[in-house]
Amino acid sequence: MKIKGTLTSGSGEGAYYMSKELYSLQFREKLGFEPYPGTLNIIIQDNDIHSIKECLTDAKKIEGRGKFGDVLYIEAKLNDKVRGALVFPVKTHHPPKMLEFIAPVYIRQKLKLKDGDTVTILVDCEK
């Protein structure tokens, strides 16, 4: 499934959580890479929210502990260039139209992206 979205800045919280060993070790084990400490925030259209929610039924899980909640993830590829995953923290403040993408590289630098740019996400989902 392909989804288009628009880049936006985040609060920096993603960097905090991605730097936690609890999460980074599990991502390395399950995805085969250690995520860059931060997430790429992407706003999608309202009509794509339902499709993403359907994909979440097949999402895999990173186990949280204590105040650090579980994180669901779906493998994905950004702009047909960067392999990574969409992450869905169970404890989140983001609206449903805000997606977070992780990868082993600093995506903004690698693809020369800035806020307002349109990106395409190829989601590993059969829905």
N, CA, C and O atoms as a GROMACS GRO file, in nm:
protein
  508
    1MET      N    1   0.085  -0.117   0.000
    1MET     CA    2   0.000   0.000   0.000
    1MET      C    3   0.090   0.123   0.000
    1MET      O    4   0.185   0.131   0.077
    2LYS      N    5   0.059   0.220  -0.087
    2LYS     CA    6   0.134   0.346  -0.092
    2LYS      C    7   0.049   0.458  -0.033
    2LYS      O    8  -0.070   0.469  -0.061
    3ILE      N    9   0.115   0.539   0.048
    3ILE     CA   10   0.049   0.654   0.111
    3ILE      C   11   0.139   0.775   0.092
    3ILE      O   12   0.261   0.766   0.108
    4LYS      N   13   0.079   0.887   0.059
    4LYS     CA   14   0.154   1.013   0.050
    4LYS      C   15   0.127   1.094   0.176
    4LYS      O   16   0.021   1.085   0.237
    5GLY      N   17   0.227   1.172   0.214
    5GLY     CA   18   0.213   1.256   0.331
    5GLY      C   19   0.306   1.376   0.322
    5GLY      O   20   0.388   1.387   0.231
    6THR      N   21   0.291   1.465   0.418
    6THR     CA   22   0.368   1.589   0.423
    6THR      C   23   0.452   1.590   0.550
    6THR      O   24   0.402   1.562   0.659
    7LEU      N   25   0.580   1.623   0.536
    7LEU     CA   26   0.669   1.629   0.652
    7LEU      C   27   0.636   1.746   0.743
    7LEU      O   28   0.599   1.854   0.698
    8THR      N   29   0.651   1.720   0.871
    8THR     CA   30   0.633   1.825   0.970
    8THR      C   31   0.732   1.801   1.084
    8THR      O   32   0.780   1.689   1.102
    9SER      N   33   0.761   1.904   1.159
    9SER     CA   34   0.852   1.889   1.273
    9SER      C   35   0.778   1.824   1.389
    9SER      O   36   0.657   1.841   1.406
   10GLY      N   37   0.854   1.750   1.468
   10GLY     CA   38   0.798   1.688   1.588
   10GLY      C   39   0.842   1.764   1.712
   10GLY      O   40   0.903   1.870   1.703
   11SER      N   41   0.810   1.707   1.826
   11SER     CA   42   0.842   1.770   1.954
   11SER      C   43   0.980   1.729   2.005
   11SER      O   44   1.029   1.786   2.103
   12GLY      N   45   1.042   1.632   1.940
   12GLY     CA   46   1.171   1.581   1.988
   12GLY      C   47   1.156   1.461   2.079
   12GLY      O   48   1.256   1.400   2.119
   13GLU      N   49   1.032   1.426   2.112
   13GLU     CA   50   1.008   1.311   2.200
   13GLU      C   51   1.054   1.181   2.136
   13GLU      O   52   1.104   1.092   2.206
   14GLY      N   53   1.039   1.169   2.005
   14GLY     CA   54   1.079   1.047   1.935
   14GLY      C   55   1.227   1.017   1.956
   14GLY      O   56   1.265   0.901   1.972
   15ALA      N   57   1.310   1.120   1.957
   15ALA     CA   58   1.454   1.102   1.977
   15ALA      C   59   1.481   1.044   2.116
   15ALA      O   60   1.566   0.957   2.132
   16TYR      N   61   1.409   1.093   2.214
   16TYR     CA   62   1.425   1.045   2.352
   16TYR      C   63   1.394   0.895   2.359
   16TYR      O   64   1.473   0.818   2.413
   17TYR      N   65   1.280   0.857   2.304
   17TYR     CA   66   1.238   0.716   2.314
   17TYR      C   67   1.323   0.624   2.227
   17TYR      O   68   1.355   0.513   2.268
   18MET      N   69   1.360   0.669   2.108
   18MET     CA   70   1.442   0.585   2.020
   18MET      C   71   1.581   0.563   2.078
   18MET      O   72   1.648   0.466   2.042
   19SER      N   73   1.626   0.652   2.166
   19SER     CA   74   1.758   0.636   2.226
   19SER      C   75   1.756   0.540   2.345
   19SER      O   76   1.861   0.502   2.396
   20LYS      N   77   1.638   0.501   2.390
   20LYS     CA   78   1.626   0.409   2.504
   20LYS      C   79   1.663   0.267   2.461
   20LYS      O   80   1.613   0.215   2.361
   21GLU      N   81   1.753   0.206   2.538
   21GLU     CA   82   1.799   0.071   2.505
   21GLU      C   83   1.684  -0.029   2.500
   21GLU      O   84   1.686  -0.122   2.419
   22LEU      N   85   1.584  -0.010   2.584
   22LEU     CA   86   1.466  -0.098   2.585
   22LEU      C   87   1.406  -0.111   2.446
   22LEU      O   88   1.367  -0.220   2.404
   23TYR      N   89   1.399   0.000   2.375
   23TYR     CA   90   1.342  -0.001   2.240
   23TYR      C   91   1.448  -0.032   2.133
   23TYR      O   92   1.424  -0.115   2.045
   24SER      N   93   1.562   0.033   2.140
   24SER     CA   94   1.661   0.019   2.032
   24SER      C   95   1.710  -0.125   2.016
   24SER      O   96   1.732  -0.170   1.904
   25LEU      N   97   1.727  -0.197   2.127
   25LEU     CA   98   1.772  -0.336   2.118
   25LEU      C   99   1.668  -0.424   2.049
   25LEU      O  100   1.702  -0.509   1.966
   26GLN      N  101   1.541  -0.402   2.082
   26GLN     CA  102   1.435  -0.482   2.021
   26GLN      C  103   1.419  -0.448   1.873
   26GLN      O  104   1.396  -0.536   1.790
   27PHE      N  105   1.430  -0.320   1.839
   27PHE     CA  106   1.422  -0.282   1.697
   27PHE      C  107   1.538  -0.345   1.620
   27PHE      O  108   1.518  -0.395   1.509
   28ARG      N  109   1.657  -0.343   1.678
   28ARG     CA  110   1.773  -0.403   1.610
   28ARG      C  111   1.748  -0.552   1.587
   28ARG      O  112   1.777  -0.604   1.479
   29GLU      N  113   1.695  -0.620   1.688
   29GLU     CA  114   1.668  -0.763   1.678
   29GLU      C  115   1.557  -0.794   1.576
   29GLU      O  116   1.569  -0.888   1.498
   30LYS      N  117   1.451  -0.715   1.577
   30LYS     CA  118   1.334  -0.746   1.495
   30LYS      C  119   1.338  -0.686   1.354
   30LYS      O  120   1.283  -0.743   1.261
   31LEU      N  121   1.404  -0.572   1.339
   31LEU     CA  122   1.410  -0.506   1.208
   31LEU      C  123   1.546  -0.520   1.140
   31LEU      O  124   1.559  -0.496   1.020
   32GLY      N  125   1.647  -0.557   1.218
   32GLY     CA  126   1.780  -0.573   1.160
   32GLY      C  127   1.860  -0.444   1.155
   32GLY      O  128   1.964  -0.439   1.090
   33PHE      N  129   1.813  -0.340   1.223
   33PHE     CA  130   1.890  -0.215   1.230
   33PHE      C  131   1.859  -0.143   1.360
   33PHE      O  132   1.753  -0.161   1.420
   34GLU      N  133   1.955  -0.061   1.403
   34GLU     CA  134   1.932   0.025   1.518
   34GLU      C  135   1.881   0.158   1.465
   34GLU      O  136   1.947   0.221   1.382
   35PRO      N  137   1.764   0.202   1.512
   35PRO     CA  138   1.707   0.326   1.458
   35PRO      C  139   1.791   0.450   1.492
   35PRO      O  140   1.848   0.462   1.601
   36TYR      N  141   1.798   0.540   1.395
   36TYR     CA  142   1.853   0.673   1.422
   36TYR      C  143   1.770   0.731   1.536
   36TYR      O  144   1.649   0.711   1.539
   37PRO      N  145   1.833   0.802   1.631
   37PRO     CA  146   1.756   0.853   1.745
   37PRO      C  147   1.665   0.970   1.707
   37PRO      O  148   1.702   1.087   1.718
   38GLY      N  149   1.548   0.936   1.661
   38GLY     CA  150   1.448   1.035   1.622
   38GLY      C  151   1.351   0.972   1.526
   38GLY      O  152   1.377   0.865   1.470
   39THR      N  153   1.238   1.037   1.508
   39THR     CA  154   1.139   0.988   1.412
   39THR      C  155   1.110   1.097   1.310
   39THR      O  156   1.121   1.216   1.340
   40LEU      N  157   1.072   1.055   1.192
   40LEU     CA  158   1.030   1.148   1.088
   40LEU      C  159   0.878   1.156   1.098
   40LEU      O  160   0.809   1.056   1.084
   41ASN      N  161   0.827   1.276   1.122
   41ASN     CA  162   0.683   1.296   1.139
   41ASN      C  163   0.619   1.331   1.005
   41ASN      O  164   0.662   1.422   0.935
   42ILE      N  165   0.514   1.255   0.971
   42ILE     CA  166   0.448   1.268   0.842
   42ILE      C  167   0.298   1.281   0.863
   42ILE      O  168   0.237   1.197   0.930
   43ILE      N  169   0.240   1.386   0.807
   43ILE     CA  170   0.094   1.405   0.816
   43ILE      C  171   0.032   1.344   0.691
   43ILE      O  172   0.068   1.378   0.578
   44ILE      N  173  -0.065   1.254   0.713
   44ILE     CA  174  -0.133   1.190   0.600
   44ILE      C  175  -0.274   1.247   0.586
   44ILE      O  176  -0.324   1.316   0.675
   45GLN      N  177  -0.336   1.218   0.473
   45GLN     CA  178  -0.473   1.263   0.448
   45GLN      C  179  -0.571   1.183   0.534
   45GLN      O  180  -0.545   1.068   0.568
   46ASP      N  181  -0.682   1.246   0.569
   46ASP     CA  182  -0.783   1.180   0.652
   46ASP      C  183  -0.830   1.048   0.590
   46ASP      O  184  -0.857   0.952   0.662
   47ASN      N  185  -0.840   1.044   0.457
   47ASN     CA  186  -0.892   0.922   0.393
   47ASN      C  187  -0.793   0.805   0.399
   47ASN      O  188  -0.831   0.692   0.367
   48ASP      N  189  -0.668   0.828   0.440
   48ASP     CA  190  -0.570   0.719   0.455
   48ASP      C  191  -0.564   0.664   0.598
   48ASP      O  192  -0.504   0.560   0.622
   49ILE      N  193  -0.627   0.734   0.692
   49ILE     CA  194  -0.623   0.692   0.832
   49ILE      C  195  -0.684   0.553   0.849
   49ILE      O  196  -0.628   0.469   0.919
   50HIS      N  197  -0.797   0.529   0.785
   50HIS     CA  198  -0.864   0.399   0.797
   50HIS      C  199  -0.775   0.286   0.745
   50HIS      O  200  -0.768   0.180   0.807
   51SER      N  201  -0.709   0.308   0.633
   51SER     CA  202  -0.620   0.205   0.576
   51SER      C  203  -0.506   0.171   0.672
   51SER      O  204  -0.472   0.055   0.690
   52ILE      N  205  -0.449   0.273   0.733
   52ILE     CA  206  -0.341   0.250   0.830
   52ILE      C  207  -0.394   0.174   0.950
   52ILE      O  208  -0.329   0.081   0.998
   53LYS      N  209  -0.511   0.211   1.000
   53LYS     CA  210  -0.568   0.140   1.115
   53LYS      C  211  -0.592  -0.007   1.083
   53LYS      O  212  -0.572  -0.092   1.169
   54GLU      N  213  -0.634  -0.037   0.961
   54GLU     CA  214  -0.652  -0.177   0.921
   54GLU      C  215  -0.519  -0.252   0.922
   54GLU      O  216  -0.513  -0.368   0.962
   55CYS      N  217  -0.414  -0.185   0.879
   55CYS     CA  218  -0.280  -0.247   0.879
   55CYS      C  219  -0.233  -0.279   1.020
   55CYS      O  220  -0.157  -0.374   1.041
   56LEU      N  221  -0.276  -0.200   1.116
   56LEU     CA  222  -0.231  -0.220   1.254
   56LEU      C  223  -0.275  -0.355   1.311
   56LEU      O  224  -0.217  -0.402   1.408
   57THR      N  225  -0.376  -0.417   1.251
   57THR     CA  226  -0.418  -0.550   1.299
   57THR      C  227  -0.307  -0.653   1.276
   57THR      O  228  -0.302  -0.754   1.345
   58ASP      N  229  -0.219  -0.627   1.179
   58ASP     CA  230  -0.108  -0.717   1.150
   58ASP      C  231   0.026  -0.664   1.202
   58ASP      O  232   0.131  -0.723   1.176
   59ALA      N  233   0.023  -0.554   1.276
   59ALA     CA  234   0.147  -0.492   1.324
   59ALA      C  235   0.218  -0.583   1.425
   59ALA      O  236   0.156  -0.660   1.497
   60LYS      N  237   0.349  -0.570   1.426
   60LYS     CA  238   0.431  -0.641   1.524
   60LYS      C  239   0.452  -0.548   1.643
   60LYS      O  240   0.424  -0.429   1.635
   61LYS      N  241   0.503  -0.606   1.753
   61LYS     CA  242   0.511  -0.527   1.876
   61LYS      C  243   0.650  -0.527   1.937
   61LYS      O  244   0.718  -0.629   1.942
   62ILE      N  245   0.688  -0.409   1.984
   62ILE     CA  246   0.806  -0.392   2.068
   62ILE      C  247   0.751  -0.380   2.210
   62ILE      O  248   0.664  -0.297   2.237
   63GLU      N  249   0.802  -0.463   2.299
   63GLU     CA  250   0.751  -0.467   2.437
   63GLU      C  251   0.806  -0.350   2.519
   63GLU      O  252   0.927  -0.327   2.524
   64GLY      N  253   0.715  -0.277   2.581
   64GLY     CA  254   0.754  -0.172   2.673
   64GLY      C  255   0.769  -0.229   2.814
   64GLY      O  256   0.748  -0.348   2.837
   65ARG      N  257   0.805  -0.141   2.906
   65ARG     CA  258   0.818  -0.183   3.046
   65ARG      C  259   0.800  -0.061   3.134
   65ARG      O  260   0.857   0.045   3.107
   66GLY      N  261   0.722  -0.076   3.239
   66GLY     CA  262   0.699   0.034   3.332
   66GLY      C  263   0.631   0.151   3.263
   66GLY      O  264   0.528   0.134   3.198
   67LYS      N  265   0.690   0.269   3.277
   67LYS     CA  266   0.629   0.388   3.216
   67LYS      C  267   0.650   0.393   3.064
   67LYS      O  268   0.590   0.476   2.996
   68PHE      N  269   0.734   0.304   3.012
   68PHE     CA  270   0.760   0.300   2.869
   68PHE      C  271   0.667   0.198   2.806
   68PHE      O  272   0.684   0.077   2.823
   69GLY      N  273   0.568   0.246   2.732
   69GLY     CA  274   0.465   0.160   2.675
   69GLY      C  275   0.512   0.081   2.554
   69GLY      O  276   0.619   0.104   2.499
   70ASP      N  277   0.427  -0.013   2.515
   70ASP     CA  278   0.453  -0.092   2.395
   70ASP      C  279   0.451  -0.002   2.272
   70ASP      O  280   0.391   0.105   2.272
   71VAL      N  281   0.518  -0.048   2.167
   71VAL     CA  282   0.520   0.023   2.039
   71VAL      C  283   0.487  -0.079   1.930
   71VAL      O  284   0.555  -0.180   1.916
   72LEU      N  285   0.382  -0.051   1.853
   72LEU     CA  286   0.350  -0.133   1.738
   72LEU      C  287   0.430  -0.080   1.620
   72LEU      O  288   0.460   0.039   1.614
   73TYR      N  289   0.464  -0.168   1.526
   73TYR     CA  290   0.537  -0.121   1.408
   73TYR      C  291   0.500  -0.202   1.285
   73TYR      O  292   0.461  -0.318   1.293
   74ILE      N  293   0.512  -0.136   1.171
   74ILE     CA  294   0.489  -0.196   1.040
   74ILE      C  295   0.608  -0.160   0.953
   74ILE      O  296   0.644  -0.042   0.942
   75GLU      N  297   0.670  -0.258   0.891
   75GLU     CA  298   0.783  -0.229   0.804
   75GLU      C  299   0.736  -0.147   0.684
   75GLU      O  300   0.626  -0.168   0.633
   76ALA      N  301   0.820  -0.055   0.641
   76ALA     CA  302   0.783   0.037   0.533
   76ALA      C  303   0.909   0.088   0.463
   76ALA      O  304   1.021   0.066   0.510
   77LYS      N  305   0.888   0.155   0.352
   77LYS     CA  306   0.998   0.216   0.276
   77LYS      C  307   0.957   0.358   0.240
   77LYS      O  308   0.844   0.381   0.196
   78LEU      N  309   1.048   0.452   0.258
   78LEU     CA  310   1.020   0.593   0.232
   78LEU      C  311   1.080   0.634   0.098
   78LEU      O  312   1.198   0.611   0.072
   79ASN      N  313   0.997   0.694   0.013
   79ASN     CA  314   1.040   0.744  -0.119
   79ASN      C  315   1.116   0.639  -0.200
   79ASN      O  316   1.205   0.673  -0.277
   80ASP      N  317   1.080   0.513  -0.184
   80ASP     CA  318   1.146   0.402  -0.255
   80ASP      C  319   1.297   0.398  -0.232
   80ASP      O  320   1.369   0.340  -0.313
   81LYS      N  321   1.345   0.460  -0.124
   81LYS     CA  322   1.490   0.468  -0.101
   81LYS      C  323   1.534   0.423   0.037
   81LYS      O  324   1.638   0.359   0.050
   82VAL      N  325   1.456   0.453   0.140
   82VAL     CA  326   1.501   0.426   0.277
   82VAL      C  327   1.409   0.323   0.342
   82VAL      O  328   1.289   0.346   0.361
   83ARG      N  329   1.468   0.208   0.375
   83ARG     CA  330   1.394   0.104   0.445
   83ARG      C  331   1.386   0.139   0.593
   83ARG      O  332   1.484   0.184   0.652
   84GLY      N  333   1.269   0.117   0.651
   84GLY     CA  334   1.249   0.146   0.792
   84GLY      C  335   1.117   0.090   0.839
   84GLY      O  336   1.075  -0.018   0.798
   85ALA      N  337   1.050   0.165   0.927
   85ALA     CA  338   0.923   0.120   0.981
   85ALA      C  339   0.840   0.238   1.028
   85ALA      O  340   0.893   0.340   1.072
   86LEU      N  341   0.710   0.222   1.018
   86LEU     CA  342   0.618   0.315   1.083
   86LEU      C  343   0.600   0.265   1.225
   86LEU      O  344   0.577   0.146   1.246
   87VAL      N  345   0.610   0.355   1.322
   87VAL     CA  346   0.593   0.316   1.462
   87VAL      C  347   0.470   0.382   1.520
   87VAL      O  348   0.437   0.496   1.489
   88PHE      N  349   0.403   0.307   1.606
   88PHE     CA  350   0.278   0.352   1.667
   88PHE      C  351   0.286   0.326   1.817
   88PHE      O  352   0.243   0.221   1.865
   89PRO      N  353   0.341   0.424   1.893
   89PRO     CA  354   0.347   0.406   2.038
   89PRO      C  355   0.205   0.393   2.094
   89PRO      O  356   0.116   0.470   2.058
   90VAL      N  357   0.187   0.296   2.183
   90VAL     CA  358   0.056   0.277   2.244
   90VAL      C  359   0.019   0.401   2.326
   90VAL      O  360  -0.096   0.443   2.328
   91LYS      N  361   0.119   0.458   2.393
   91LYS     CA  362   0.098   0.583   2.467
   91LYS      C  363   0.147   0.697   2.378
   91LYS      O  364   0.267   0.725   2.372
   92THR      N  365   0.056   0.762   2.309
   92THR     CA  366   0.096   0.871   2.218
   92THR      C  367   0.007   0.992   2.235
   92THR      O  368  -0.108   0.982   2.280
   93HIS      N  369   0.061   1.107   2.197
   93HIS     CA  370  -0.016   1.231   2.199
   93HIS      C  371  -0.049   1.275   2.057
   93HIS      O  372  -0.119   1.374   2.036
   94HIS      N  373   0.001   1.201   1.958
   94HIS     CA  374  -0.021   1.237   1.818
   94HIS      C  375  -0.163   1.205   1.773
   94HIS      O  376  -0.221   1.106   1.816
   95PRO      N  377  -0.218   1.290   1.686
   95PRO     CA  378  -0.348   1.257   1.625
   95PRO      C  379  -0.328   1.142   1.525
   95PRO      O  380  -0.216   1.118   1.481
   96PRO      N  381  -0.436   1.072   1.489
   96PRO     CA  382  -0.424   0.957   1.398
   96PRO      C  383  -0.364   0.990   1.262
   96PRO      O  384  -0.310   0.902   1.195
   97LYS      N  385  -0.372   1.117   1.219
   97LYS     CA  386  -0.319   1.152   1.087
   97LYS      C  387  -0.168   1.178   1.088
   97LYS      O  388  -0.109   1.207   0.984
   98MET      N  389  -0.106   1.168   1.206
   98MET     CA  390   0.039   1.188   1.219
   98MET      C  391   0.108   1.052   1.230
   98MET      O  392   0.086   0.978   1.326
   99LEU      N  393   0.192   1.021   1.132
   99LEU     CA  394   0.269   0.897   1.135
   99LEU      C  395   0.413   0.927   1.174
   99LEU      O  396   0.463   1.037   1.151
  100GLU      N  397   0.478   0.828   1.235
  100GLU     CA  398   0.618   0.840   1.271
  100GLU      C  399   0.695   0.728   1.201
  100GLU      O  400   0.660   0.611   1.211
  101PHE      N  401   0.800   0.767   1.129
  101PHE     CA  402   0.882   0.672   1.053
  101PHE      C  403   1.020   0.667   1.114
  101PHE      O  404   1.079   0.770   1.146
  102ILE      N  405   1.073   0.546   1.132
  102ILE     CA  406   1.210   0.530   1.183
  102ILE      C  407   1.294   0.460   1.077
  102ILE      O  408   1.243   0.386   0.993
  103ALA      N  409   1.424   0.484   1.083
  103ALA     CA  410   1.518   0.424   0.989
  103ALA      C  411   1.656   0.423   1.054
  103ALA      O  412   1.676   0.486   1.158
  104PRO      N  413   1.752   0.351   0.995
  104PRO     CA  414   1.886   0.348   1.052
  104PRO      C  415   1.968   0.473   1.022
  104PRO      O  416   2.081   0.485   1.070
  105VAL      N  417   1.914   0.566   0.945
  105VAL     CA  418   1.987   0.686   0.905
  105VAL      C  419   1.906   0.811   0.938
  105VAL      O  420   1.786   0.804   0.964
  106TYR      N  421   1.975   0.926   0.938
  106TYR     CA  422   1.907   1.054   0.955
  106TYR      C  423   1.842   1.087   0.821
  106TYR      O  424   1.909   1.136   0.729
  107ILE      N  425   1.715   1.061   0.810
  107ILE     CA  426   1.644   1.066   0.682
  107ILE      C  427   1.643   1.206   0.621
  107ILE      O  428   1.665   1.221   0.501
  108ARG      N  429   1.618   1.306   0.701
  108ARG     CA  430   1.612   1.443   0.647
  108ARG      C  431   1.742   1.478   0.574
  108ARG      O  432   1.740   1.538   0.467
  109GLN      N  433   1.854   1.439   0.634
  109GLN     CA  434   1.984   1.469   0.572
  109GLN      C  435   2.008   1.381   0.449
  109GLN      O  436   2.049   1.431   0.344
  110LYS      N  437   1.983   1.252   0.461
  110LYS     CA  438   2.010   1.158   0.351
  110LYS      C  439   1.930   1.193   0.226
  110LYS      O  440   1.983   1.188   0.115
  111LEU      N  441   1.802   1.229   0.243
  111LEU     CA  442   1.715   1.260   0.128
  111LEU      C  443   1.695   1.410   0.106
  111LEU      O  444   1.619   1.451   0.019
  112LYS      N  445   1.766   1.491   0.185
  112LYS     CA  446   1.757   1.638   0.174
  112LYS      C  447   1.611   1.685   0.182
  112LYS      O  448   1.561   1.755   0.094
  113LEU      N  449   1.544   1.644   0.290
  113LEU     CA  450   1.402   1.677   0.310
  113LEU      C  451   1.387   1.790   0.409
  113LEU      O  452   1.471   1.811   0.497
  114LYS      N  453   1.277   1.864   0.394
  114LYS     CA  454   1.244   1.972   0.487
  114LYS      C  455   1.093   1.971   0.512
  114LYS      O  456   1.017   1.910   0.437
  115ASP      N  457   1.052   2.040   0.618
  115ASP     CA  458   0.909   2.050   0.648
  115ASP      C  459   0.833   2.100   0.526
  115ASP      O  460   0.878   2.190   0.455
  116GLY      N  461   0.717   2.038   0.502
  116GLY     CA  462   0.634   2.076   0.388
  116GLY      C  463   0.657   1.990   0.265
  116GLY      O  464   0.574   1.991   0.174
  117ASP      N  465   0.768   1.915   0.262
  117ASP     CA  466   0.793   1.826   0.149
  117ASP      C  467   0.694   1.709   0.150
  117ASP      O  468   0.652   1.664   0.257
  118THR      N  469   0.659   1.663   0.032
  118THR     CA  470   0.572   1.546   0.019
  118THR      C  471   0.658   1.422   0.006
  118THR      O  472   0.755   1.420  -0.069
  119VAL      N  473   0.620   1.318   0.080
  119VAL     CA  474   0.691   1.191   0.074
  119VAL      C  475   0.591   1.079   0.044
  119VAL      O  476   0.470   1.095   0.064
  120THR      N  477   0.644   0.967  -0.003
  120THR     CA  478   0.561   0.849  -0.028
  120THR      C  479   0.611   0.736   0.061
  120THR      O  480   0.731   0.710   0.070
  121ILE      N  481   0.517   0.670   0.126
  121ILE     CA  482   0.550   0.558   0.213
  121ILE      C  483   0.490   0.432   0.152
  121ILE      O  484   0.370   0.425   0.127
  122LEU      N  485   0.575   0.334   0.128
  122LEU     CA  486   0.529   0.204   0.082
  122LEU      C  487   0.520   0.116   0.207
  122LEU      O  488   0.621   0.080   0.266
  123VAL      N  489   0.397   0.084   0.245
  123VAL     CA  490   0.372   0.012   0.370
  123VAL      C  491   0.359  -0.137   0.341
  123VAL      O  492   0.289  -0.178   0.248
  124ASP      N  493   0.427  -0.217   0.422
  124ASP     CA  494   0.422  -0.363   0.408
  124ASP      C  495   0.292  -0.414   0.472
  124ASP      O  496   0.290  -0.460   0.585
  125CYS      N  497   0.183  -0.402   0.394
  125CYS     CA  498   0.051  -0.437   0.444
  125CYS      C  499  -0.034  -0.487   0.328
  125CYS      O  500  -0.032  -0.428   0.219
  126GLU      N  501  -0.106  -0.593   0.350
  126GLU     CA  502  -0.188  -0.653   0.244
  126GLU      C  503  -0.331  -0.602   0.242
  126GLU      O  504  -0.412  -0.653   0.165
  127LYS      N  505  -0.364  -0.504   0.321
  127LYS     CA  506  -0.503  -0.455   0.331
  127LYS      C  507  -0.542  -0.377   0.208
  127LYS      O  508  -0.655  -0.329   0.198
   0.00000   0.00000   0.00000
